[in-house]
Structures are given as structure tokens and as C-alpha cells.
Amino acid sequence: MSGQALLRLQSIVKKFGDFTALDNIDLEINEGEFFTIVGPSGSGKSTLIRLLVGMDDVTSGQILLNGDRIDQTPANLRPTCMVFQSLALFPHMSVGQNIEFPLKLRKEDPSARRTRALELLDLLRLPRDYYDKRISQCSGGERQRVALARALAFDPEILFFDEPLSALDYRLRKTLEKELKDLHARTGKTFVYITHSLEEAMVMSDRIAIMKDGRFEQIAVADEIYGRPVSRFVAEFMGEVNLFELSADGSGALSSDILTIREGTRLDALAQGQHGLLMVRPEYVRFAAPGENYDFTLSGKLHGEYALGSRIQYELETPSGMVTVEKLREDRLNAHEGDTVAVGFNADVTHFIGDAA
Ligand code: ATP
């Protein structure tokens, strides 16, 4: 990452009639970055990407690429390229013809086109003899790679991806996530990716933007968003989470309706008289053995036990709702549904979200 903003969005608004799909968005994406936009259905991800590639017009605001305005530039003249979930390959053409398509548009001569297509097959780790293969003879993963090769043949400044992996099965998706991350590193291109899948975003991205109702709720590296979400929405969107209302009185002493708090426990993030949400991820909650002390404890009835492959998730019914605990399979709890169990955690594994809303 060079640190220079390649793409800059200033006060972008997109309205469909009275409905505001994008609500005054500002964003900077750096050259060479793998930037992912995640958000629930209807949050505005596709609308935003359509504006960036020129498939739709902004209502107001500016899009700058390398400092030049491109929001009025027709899609075919923008140095960007989009990879769709549907891939949009030409089924009647061969793999080679598909990859060469952008080069043909640029009127490059046939031998140069073929050379470049073969290089791109190498780059995407497809055998060179796929050059003559029909698209209809390729598997889903191979088609995905051909679509990527064709996108790279445009030699765009930015590649946009609109949920390209969502139609594939789990294993293939996992393989392609890693391949895309690797391809990003090898090409040094700027990738802007949209997805519903948080896991996908976490595996691949340099930074992630969480979108909600046409705005960015938080933009940060994955660890920051997971560990230090700015709001309940981001905390809950980024996987399982436990949130407890907490306040500090005039002397800074903490109080909660549900948690038992060890005397003297303080949270730097919580100022005197303030109130908010204490967050702890399930993997940081411990089952408390008798006599074990934690800054925060509570007890509840074991409600459910769910196997998640290498981990086991427990749900505890408490007066403030369900509390989720996650353990490695080897640390499985020796208790039965309906048993009352105590859990605890210390302040250093928590995060505080101010202004509980
Ligand atoms: P998904 O993940 O389901 O694709 P998204 O986050 O990409 O969702 P968008 O497709 O960008 O969401 O839609 C954002 C909002 O704008 C939605 O409420 C949608 O109904 C609305 N919208 C999108 N396109 C149009 C349109 N052409 N006319 C009217 N409303 C639209």
C-alpha cells in the first residue's frame, strides 16, 4: 500500500425518487489496497459500486480517481473493471477468446493478444491448453478464474467485485478467497470488493467498511472492527457477541443489573457518570470453577450446546437474555442442559461502546 488515495468519494448521495440509497458518503481507498464493503441486504453496497463503475449516475457528490473527477465519465472510458457474481462470460466463445476480448476491443494484434492471454492463464494458475476450451466445458471455479483473467486483461486501475463467490459451494469459495488474496498480492492492483460474508471480508481485506442504511458505520482493519466495534450494529454484524449495559457512578465505580462486578474494577473507556455497552466475544468468556474470580461474573441456565466443527458454542439463559460462550472442542464443558453454570471474564478482554442506544 502506497498510502496515496487512489479513489476518493466526496459527499456522495444517491436517491431513487424520495428514497435515499446513499446518504452523503465520504471514502478514500488507497492504491494497492484490498478494500471490502460489507453490509446487510439493502444497505447500499451494489448501488455504490454501480456508481463507481459508471453503471448509474450520482445524485450529487464527486468521485475522484487520482485526483480527477470521473463521476461524469461514461463507464467504458473509466479505468475500472467489474467482476460480477454472474461472471458475464461469453458462453459461445473459448476461454482464450473470452480473456482476449478487452484486448480485441483495444485493437491489439492477434499474436500479442494470444501472448497476453497465455500469461493471464499462468497468472490464474489455469493450464495453457485451456486457451481453446469452451466456457461450457469449464467448472464453476475455472469460469471464475477466466472471468478474473478477462478483468485483468483490461488492465484496470481498480477491479471491482460484486459478490463474485456467493454462488459457489463452501470449499470452492474458501479456495478462491485465498486465491484472490494471493492474486491481489501478485498483481499489486487495487481491489474493491462487496460481500454479505463477513468471513470472506476478514480473510481477504486490508480494510473493511461496514455499511448500514446507505452510510458507513465503521471503516477499519478487520481486527479493529471485530475487537473494537463503534456500535451495537457493527458488534452484532461481526459475529457472535455478548453485550451488557453498564454504567459508572460519580466515583467511577461500575454497576450493572446483571453482572456481578469485582470491587475495584475500573474501565478506562468508561468515564464517571457515563453509560454504555460492555462487549465480550464468546471465545473470551470462561466457565468459572468454584473459587475462581473474574472482574465480571454471572450465572445462567445451560440452554443449548452447538457443535461448530473445531469449536463448541454454549448458550446460557440469563435474566438479561442469552449469553454465548465458545470453547475449543477439547475444552468441552462437563454439564447438562438445564444445569446452572457460572461464567466470568476480565476487563482486559472487553470493549466498551459508549452511549448505549
Ligand atoms: P444486496 O446485498 O441485497 O444486493 P445491497 O446492499 O447491495 O443489497 P442495494 O442493491 O444497493 O443494496 O440497494 C440499496 C437500497 O436501494 C435498497 O433499499 C433498494 O431497494 C434500493 N434500490 C436499489 N436500486 C434501486 C432502483 N433502481 N430503484 C429504486 N430503489 C432502488
Residues whose N, C-alpha, C, O or C-beta is under 5 A from the ligand:
A	BS01	ATP	F16 A21 G39 P40 S41 G42 S43 G44 K45 S46 T47 L48
